[in-house]
Amino acid sequence: MSISLPSGFNILNLDPIDSRFVVTNETARLGFSGINVYEGLIVYQQDNDTLYVLTDTSNWNNNTGWTEIGSGLAAGQGPTNSIQFKTVGEGTISGSANLLFDNTIPKLTVNSGFVAKRTATSIDLQLTPAHYIIGVDTSNTAAQITLSLPDAATLSDGQMYVIKDEGGMADIYNIVISCSGSQTIDGEQSVVIESPHAAINLYTDGSSRWFVY
């Protein structure tokens, strides 16, 4: 909750449970009543977009008692179209040429390494929207392994899976990838990895179909 105060307005009986107030300018900030002000009171001043904390209650009505603790809004840094991330410090963000997004095209440019989530399994597994790379250890099983795809409608259009025989024994212990209900992978309800160290990449239309790419 915030309370907006016009210039020159005084507030009484401040509640320390919710100690942040919004004022229009310095006059309003220094115009608080001294009856119930307390150390730690935080005020956002709109005209200069700055947060202040009251550090000296004996000087609540002049700037000696207030300490600036940062801007309420962080200014973006880095080249045009750089994606901004929080850095060290209150309200500080920054970007770089290593990660750019041009919303006019749109186009994402990544000038760095890429790390994707990998899930290892040697047993049957129900895939979820949170999975991406599935590493199947066929050298640590004694039976066929089935990977069940989720309902395509629960994923985003274009969402992908990468499935790999990491154990190198898919010729003996096949990896079966099965669809949900009547959904298909390139027209089939299931596909089988049956060559050692083989892999398959899949993407979905986010509705009912899967495709090998």
Buried (B, 14 or more C-beta within 10 A) or exposed (E): EEEEBEEEBEBEEBEEEEBEBBBBBBBBBBBBBEEEBEEEBEBBBBEEEBBBBBBEEEBBBEEEBBEEBBBEEBEEEBEEBBBBEEEEEEBBBBBBEBBBBEEEEEEEEEEEEEEEEEBEBBEBBEBEEEBBBBBBBBBBBEEBBBBBBBBBEEBEEEBBBBBBBBBBBBBBBBBBBBBBEEBBBEEEEBBBBBEBBBBBEBBBBBEBBBBEE
